[in-house]
Amino acid sequence: MFRDALNAPARTADAIQTLFFGGFLSLLALAFPLGWLAAVATVPLSVLALPLAVLPSLLLRGYYVRTMQAGFERRDAAPSFVQWSGLVRDGVRSYVVAFVYLLPVVTLWLLVAATAIPVQLRGVGGDAGGSLIAISAALSAVVSVLYLPLFAYLYPAALVSYAATGRLGAAFSPRTVGRVLVDREYATGWLLASGLLSVVVFVGLPLSLFLVGVVAVFYLQTVVYSVYGRAARTALATELDGGRPKPETPRREPEATAAVQVGRSVAYTGDRLEVTVPVDNPDDAERTSPRESTDDALTTDDALTADETTE
C-alpha cells in the first residue's frame, strides 16, 4: 500500500508537468488569500475578488480528492490536472465536509463570542462577567485541542467516503464513515499518512522557500491522500458491495445434439444409409428411407433375372 502510493505521483503520464504545476498551485493557494486580505483592508471593493483568491486552493483540494479516488481504485499512477470544473466542484465539497465536521468547535467559539460582546461593550456582569468570559474561553480552548486529533482522524475518512462513492451524503453517513473509522487497514494507513504529514511540516515547509521544496511538499501531500484512498479500500468496498445487488449470471442451457436440432437421427452402416424419424407411436419409432426401399426392390429383380437365365 505505502510503496504503491509513494510511487504513484512519479508514474503519472505527465509527471513533471503535474508536479511543478501542483507546487505552483500550492504557492498560489497561500499567496492569493493573503494578498486578497491586504487588498480588502485598503480597497473594500476587493472583496468581490474572493472567487479568484480561493481558486488555486479549490483546484488543489479537488486534485487531492481525485487522488483519493485513484488510490481507492488501486491505480498505479496519480491523476493529472484535467477537467478543472470537476476539480473546483470537488474542492468546494471538500471544504463543505471540513466545515461540517468542525462545526462543533465553531459553534462553541461563537457562543463564547456571543457572551463576550455584551460584557465588553456594555459592561454586563462587571468583574464576574469578565471571569465568566475567561473561563469559557479556557474551556473552549481545551475542548478544541482535544477535538482536533479526532477531527484529523475523522475528516479523511469522511472525505474518502465521498471520493469513493461520488455522493456528498456518504461523507456524513454514520454507517459508511463508521466502517472506515473502525477498519484496521485504514488505521494503519492513517498512521503512515500522519508520519508523512509530520515530514511535510518539519522538513517540507522550511524548504518551501525554494521551488524544489514546494514541489517536494506537493509530492508528499499527493502520497498522503493516495494512502488514505488505498487504506479505505477494504472498508468501503464492503460497504459498496453490500449496497449493490449482485448481477445474475445468465444460465446457459447445454447445446442440443444435431439429432434433436434437425428432428431426426442419421446412421451410416457401411453399404446403406438409415434415417430414423421420430414418430408419435413408440412401436413404430424407426422407418427406412425411400432410398433403402428402392435398393431392396432392385435386389429382388436381380434375383428373378438370375433364375430365368439359369432355366
ROSEGU-86939 format. One line per field, with one value per residue (C-alpha): residue number from 1; z, x, y. Coordinates in steps of 0.001 Angstrom, whole numbers, plus 500000, padded with zeros to 6 digits. Each point is the difference from the previous one (the first is absolute). Example, Ala and Ser with C-alpha at 12.3 -4.5 7.8 and 13.67 -1.06 7.14 Angstrom:
REM residues 2
pos = c(1, 2)
pz = c(507800, 499340)
px = c(512300, 501370)
py = c(495500, 503440)
REM end
This chain:
REM residues 311
pos = c(1, 2, 3, 4, 5, 6, 7, 8, 9, 10, 11, 12, 13, 14, 15, 16, 17, 18, 19, 20, 21, 22, 23, 24, 25, 26, 27, 28, 29, 30, 31, 32, 33, 34, 35, 36, 37, 38, 39, 40, 41, 42, 43, 44, 45, 46, 47, 48, 49, 50, 51, 52, 53, 54, 55, 56, 57, 58, 59, 60, 61, 62, 63, 64, 65, 66, 67, 68, 69, 70, 71, 72, 73, 74, 75, 76, 77, 78, 79, 80, 81, 82, 83, 84, 85, 86, 87, 88, 89, 90, 91, 92, 93, 94, 95, 96, 97, 98, 99, 100, 101, 102, 103, 104, 105, 106, 107, 108, 109, 110, 111, 112, 113, 114, 115, 116, 117, 118, 119, 120, 121, 122, 123, 124, 125, 126, 127, 128, 129, 130, 131, 132, 133, 134, 135, 136, 137, 138, 139, 140, 141, 142, 143, 144, 145, 146, 147, 148, 149, 150, 151, 152, 153, 154, 155, 156, 157, 158, 159, 160, 161, 162, 163, 164, 165, 166, 167, 168, 169, 170, 171, 172, 173, 174, 175, 176, 177, 178, 179, 180, 181, 182, 183, 184, 185, 186, 187, 188, 189, 190, 191, 192, 193, 194, 195, 196, 197, 198, 199, 200, 201, 202, 203, 204, 205, 206, 207, 208, 209, 210, 211, 212, 213, 214, 215, 216, 217, 218, 219, 220, 221, 222, 223, 224, 225, 226, 227, 228, 229, 230, 231, 232, 233, 234, 235, 236, 237, 238, 239, 240, 241, 242, 243, 244, 245, 246, 247, 248, 249, 250, 251, 252, 253, 254, 255, 256, 257, 258, 259, 260, 261, 262, 263, 264, 265, 266, 267, 268, 269, 270, 271, 272, 273, 274, 275, 276, 277, 278, 279, 280, 281, 282, 283, 284, 285, 286, 287, 288, 289, 290, 291, 292, 293, 294, 295, 296, 297, 298, 299, 300, 301, 302, 303, 304, 305, 306, 307, 308, 309, 310, 311)
pz = c(500000, 501055, 497231, 497313, 501385, 500191, 496336, 498695, 499378, 497980, 497807, 498699, 496214, 500306, 503369, 499643, 498887, 502685, 502797, 499031, 499413, 503321, 501767, 498292, 501113, 503558, 499941, 498516, 502511, 502750, 498249, 498452, 503257, 501753, 497114, 499953, 503720, 499536, 497047, 501919, 502852, 497617, 497292, 501335, 496495, 499752, 501870, 496612, 499040, 502543, 497364, 498345, 503356, 500888, 496508, 500430, 503310, 498496, 497120, 502413, 502324, 497053, 498763, 503377, 499912, 496572, 501350, 502728, 497367, 497976, 503124, 500882, 496531, 500410, 496941, 499489, 499130, 501568, 497926, 497882, 500182, 497508, 500069, 502173, 500525, 501722, 502100, 501162, 500838, 502029, 501681, 501123, 501340, 501884, 501816, 500708, 501614, 502080, 501141, 501075, 502096, 501519, 500769, 503684, 500656, 497925, 501890, 503329, 499175, 498633, 503372, 501744, 497679, 500534, 503730, 499820, 497782, 502498, 502860, 498167, 498404, 502754, 503073, 500743, 503107, 501005, 501294, 500158, 496315, 499175, 502027, 498204, 496629, 501053, 501272, 496859, 497747, 501929, 499841, 496303, 499391, 501874, 498092, 496684, 500762, 500935, 496943, 497404, 500155, 499588, 497031, 498476, 500115, 499027, 497127, 497630, 500576, 499078, 496996, 498610, 500402, 497688, 497598, 499707, 499590, 498275, 502393, 502429, 502360, 500461, 501806, 502703, 500136, 503448, 498586, 497066, 501906, 503030, 497966, 498964, 503504, 501579, 497157, 500963, 496560, 500071, 503458, 498752, 496916, 502103, 502202, 496912, 498563, 503306, 499952, 496500, 501039, 502825, 497435, 497934, 502981, 501432, 496817, 496976, 501204, 500797, 496531, 498446, 499693, 497029, 496983, 500574, 503528, 498703, 497536, 502752, 502254, 497233, 499233, 503636, 500375, 496893, 501551, 503220, 498252, 497909, 503227, 501367, 496932, 499974, 503736, 499795, 497149, 502137, 502123, 497150, 497604, 502564, 500357, 496262, 499320, 502821, 498453, 496470, 498750, 498585, 496250, 498971, 497829, 497012, 499998, 496764, 499033, 498546, 496232, 498522, 497888, 496228, 500068, 502256, 497998, 496609, 501357, 498891, 500576, 497197, 499985, 497336, 500030, 497369, 496800, 500740, 501616, 502700, 501064, 503170, 500305, 503371, 499982, 502504, 500224, 501958, 498346, 496591, 501015, 497034, 496321, 497088, 497411, 496430, 498777, 502121, 498654, 496430, 500640, 501359, 496875, 497671, 501870, 499479, 496251, 499603, 501697, 497642, 496948, 501176, 500429, 496432, 498540, 501842, 498570)
px = c(500000, 502623, 502440, 497342, 498858, 503582, 500632, 496615, 500884, 503075, 497970, 497650, 500078, 501071, 501708, 502424, 497319, 497596, 502546, 501157, 496470, 498879, 502896, 499122, 496361, 501199, 501768, 496989, 497642, 501943, 500879, 496604, 497970, 502651, 500067, 496221, 499820, 502518, 498029, 496708, 501591, 500876, 497328, 496710, 498757, 502770, 497683, 498470, 503233, 499414, 499291, 503326, 501797, 498738, 500251, 503532, 498996, 496849, 501964, 502525, 497376, 498110, 503180, 500520, 496455, 500692, 503245, 497978, 497729, 502962, 501500, 496687, 499843, 503605, 501282, 503738, 500257, 498713, 497564, 500848, 498585, 497172, 496294, 500439, 496276, 499886, 503029, 498345, 496783, 501845, 502039, 496855, 498508, 503180, 499734, 496327, 500919, 502721, 497658, 497261, 502397, 501521, 496543, 500034, 503160, 498759, 496701, 501784, 502133, 496974, 498314, 503052, 499998, 496273, 500637, 503071, 498543, 497367, 502470, 502666, 497717, 497467, 501804, 497359, 500867, 502960, 502974, 497928, 499233, 503700, 500795, 497224, 501464, 503481, 498699, 497900, 502929, 502293, 497477, 499451, 503737, 500288, 497087, 501465, 503395, 498367, 497744, 502682, 501595, 496532, 499381, 503349, 498891, 496381, 500375, 502058, 497552, 497065, 501780, 501070, 496408, 498929, 502900, 499217, 496231, 499680, 497160, 500404, 497508, 502357, 502425, 497357, 498588, 500708, 499996, 502317, 502467, 499785, 501105, 503104, 500784, 500002, 501891, 503491, 501464, 498774, 501489, 503360, 499866, 499035, 503061, 502227, 498398, 500406, 503704, 500291, 498137, 502492, 502786, 498121, 499642, 503505, 502021, 497934, 498656, 503446, 501121, 496982, 502092, 501548, 498167, 501211, 498601, 496542, 500061, 501094, 497150, 497465, 501476, 499734, 496468, 498977, 501459, 498076, 496632, 500825, 500681, 496611, 498231, 501860, 499571, 496209, 499679, 498967, 497429, 498351, 500079, 497990, 497600, 499537, 499631, 497498, 497814, 499993, 498098, 502285, 499553, 498336, 502066, 497901, 499388, 501098, 498202, 502128, 499981, 497701, 501403, 499732, 497274, 497815, 500631, 498948, 497346, 501555, 502997, 502266, 502038, 502277, 500483, 502614, 498054, 496766, 498679, 497368, 497896, 497976, 497081, 498335, 496298, 497232, 499571, 502911, 499409, 500730, 502936, 502215, 499247, 502277, 500593, 498650, 503504, 500292, 496639, 501136, 503218, 497986, 497757, 502989, 501501, 496767, 499895, 503622, 499232, 497077, 502137, 502689, 497460, 498634, 503493, 500731, 496855)
py = c(500000, 502566, 499106, 500293, 503352, 501240, 499198, 501172, 503699, 499013, 497622, 502682, 500347, 503651, 499672, 502922, 502459, 498786, 500311, 503483, 501246, 498528, 501707, 503280, 499646, 499376, 503359, 501773, 498363, 501761, 503274, 500821, 500057, 502104, 502445, 500106, 500839, 502771, 501351, 499909, 501974, 502802, 499707, 498557, 499232, 497408, 497668, 499229, 498273, 497223, 497282, 500747, 499942, 496516, 498487, 498532, 498457, 498476, 498501, 498543, 498553, 498537, 498359, 498369, 498641, 498554, 498516, 498298, 498514, 498738, 498446, 498372, 498457, 498776, 501828, 499962, 503709, 503181, 502101, 503026, 503509, 499547, 500909, 503069, 500463, 496620, 500910, 503218, 498157, 497376, 502725, 501833, 496778, 499149, 503338, 499332, 496678, 501657, 502788, 497589, 497909, 503137, 501379, 498925, 502015, 502935, 500004, 499907, 503035, 501848, 499525, 501371, 503026, 500541, 500082, 502221, 502736, 501284, 499811, 501970, 502590, 500604, 498777, 497379, 497981, 502119, 498031, 496834, 500324, 500343, 496898, 498108, 500931, 498888, 496655, 499444, 500797, 497661, 497143, 500610, 499863, 496694, 498492, 501199, 498475, 496694, 500020, 500728, 496495, 498512, 502280, 499007, 496345, 500630, 502452, 497774, 497138, 502226, 501495, 496634, 498781, 502804, 499394, 496291, 500271, 503364, 500899, 502884, 498378, 497046, 502322, 500526, 496475, 498487, 496483, 500724, 502168, 497717, 496992, 501905, 501260, 496537, 498341, 498842, 500637, 503600, 500510, 498711, 502196, 503020, 499507, 499816, 503119, 501828, 499180, 501435, 503141, 500443, 499893, 502594, 502343, 499742, 499488, 500981, 503342, 501477, 498897, 501702, 503146, 498244, 498633, 496452, 500139, 500938, 497119, 497620, 501146, 499458, 496569, 498887, 501317, 498085, 496858, 500689, 500180, 496959, 498098, 501094, 498647, 496700, 499497, 500393, 497509, 497027, 501821, 501895, 497045, 498027, 502899, 500447, 496282, 499721, 502669, 498635, 496983, 497407, 499617, 496789, 497712, 498949, 496288, 498384, 496864, 497195, 499935, 497404, 497223, 500056, 497371, 502115, 503186, 498473, 497687, 496736, 497781, 498848, 496794, 498574, 496219, 499339, 499297, 501820, 503151, 499694, 502965, 499819, 502445, 500482, 499127, 500225, 496203, 498452, 496610, 501499, 502163, 499193, 500123, 499341, 502676, 499783, 499408, 496865, 498629, 500576, 498082, 497040, 499991, 499994, 497080, 497924, 500700, 498942, 496695, 499263, 500776, 497628, 497163, 500417, 499890, 496743, 498392)
REM end
